Amino acid sequence: MIYKVSYVIPNHAYPGAIINQTTMPYVGEKVRLGDLWCEIVETKDLLPPHGDFAYIHVTCRPIPAPETETTSS
């Protein structure tokens, strides 16, 4: 199954993203969108699955980078 996921960050300057992925996103999951780390707060099916595709809408909130994320100076 391919999940076509629309990531939206309300009230944030980041424009969001549409990403094809092979795993279903879930509430509480931490994702990296460009340089921004986010936590998923809501998922919704946009349409019923069609063939090998599912269409998912995800709402996120920005979070600090995980401790395992390294930064270069």
Contact map, one row per residue, 1 for C-alpha under 8 A:
1110000000000000000001100000000000000000000000000001110000000000000000000
1111000000000000000111100000000000000000000000000001110000000000000000000
1111100000000000001111110000000000000000000000000000111100000000000000000
0111110000000000011110000000000000000000000000000000111100000000000000000
0011111000000000111110000000000000000000000000000000001111000000000000000
0001111100000001111000000000000000000000000000000000001111000000000000000
0000111110000001111000000000000000000000000000000000000011110000000000000
0000011111000011100000000000000000000000000000000000000011110000000000000
0000001111110111000000000000000000000000000000000000000000111100000000000
0000000111110000000000000000000000000000000000000000000000111000000000000
0000000011111000000000000000000000000000000000000000000000000000000000000
0000000011111110000000000000000000000000000000000000000000000000000000000
0000000000111110000000000000000000000000000000000000000000000000000000000
0000000010011111000000000000000000000000000000000000000000000000000000000
0000000110011111100000000000000000000000000000000000000000000000000000000
0000011110000111110000000000000010000000000000000000000000000000000000000
0000111100000011111000000000000010000000000000000000000000000000000000000
0001111000000001111100000000000000000000000000000000000000000000000000000
0011111000000000111110000000000000000000000000000000000000000000000000000
0111100000000000011111000000000000000000000000000000000000000000000000000
0111100000000000001111110000000000000000000000000000000000000000000000000
1110000000000000000111110000000000000000000000000000000000000000000000000
1110000000000000000011111000000000000000000000000000000000000000000000000
0010000000000000000011111100000000000000000000000000000000000000000000000
0000000000000000000000111110100000000001001000000000000001000000000000000
0000000000000000000000011111100000000001011000000000000000000000000000000
0000000000000000000000001111100000000011111000000000000000000000000000000
0000000000000000000000000111110000000011100000000000000000000000000000000
0000000000000000000000001111111000000011000000000000000000000000000000000
0000000000000000000000000001111100001111000000000000000000000000000000000
0000000000000000000000000000111110001111000000000000000000000000000000000
0000000000000000000000000000011111111100000000000000000000000000000000000
0000000000000001100000000000001111111100000000000000000000000000000000000
0000000000000000000000000000000111110000000000000000000000000000000000000
0000000000000000000000000000000111111000000000000000000000000000000000000
0000000000000000000000000000000111111100000000000000000000000110100000000
0000000000000000000000000000011110111110000000000000000000000111100000000
0000000000000000000000000000011110011111000000000000000000011111000000000
0000000000000000000000000011111000001111100000000000000000011110000000000
0000000000000000000000001111111000000111111000000000000001111000000000000
0000000000000000000000000011000000000011111000000000000001111000000000000
0000000000000000000000000110000000000001111100000000000001110000000000000
0000000000000000000000001110000000000001111110000000000111100000000000000
0000000000000000000000000000000000000000011111000000000111000000000000000
0000000000000000000000000000000000000000001111110000011110000000000000000
0000000000000000000000000000000000000000000111110000001110000000000000000
0000000000000000000000000000000000000000000011111000011100000000000000000
0000000000000000000000000000000000000000000011111100011000000000000000000
0000000000000000000000000000000000000000000000111111111000000000000000000
0000000000000000000000000000000000000000000000011111110000000000000000000
0000000000000000000000000000000000000000000000001111100000000000000000000
1100000000000000000000000000000000000000000000001111110000000000000000000
1111000000000000000000000000000000000000000000001111111000000000000000000
1111000000000000000000000000000000000000000010111101111100000000000000000
0011110000000000000000000000000000000000000011111000111110000000000000000
0011110000000000000000000000000000000000001111100000011111000000000000000
0000111100000000000000000000000000000000001111000000001111100000000000000
0000111100000000000000001000000000000001111100000000000111110000000000000
0000001111000000000000000000000000000001111000000000000011111000000000000
0000001111000000000000000000000000000111110000000000000001111100000000000
0000000011000000000000000000000000000111100000000000000000111110000000000
0000000010000000000000000000000000011110000000000000000000011111000000000
0000000000000000000000000000000000011110000000000000000000001111100000000
0000000000000000000000000000000000001100000000000000000000000111110000000
0000000000000000000000000000000000011000000000000000000000000011111010000
0000000000000000000000000000000000000000000000000000000000000001111110000
0000000000000000000000000000000000000000000000000000000000000000111111000
0000000000000000000000000000000000000000000000000000000000000000011111000
0000000000000000000000000000000000000000000000000000000000000000111111100
0000000000000000000000000000000000000000000000000000000000000000001111110
0000000000000000000000000000000000000000000000000000000000000000000011111
0000000000000000000000000000000000000000000000000000000000000000000001111
0000000000000000000000000000000000000000000000000000000000000000000000111
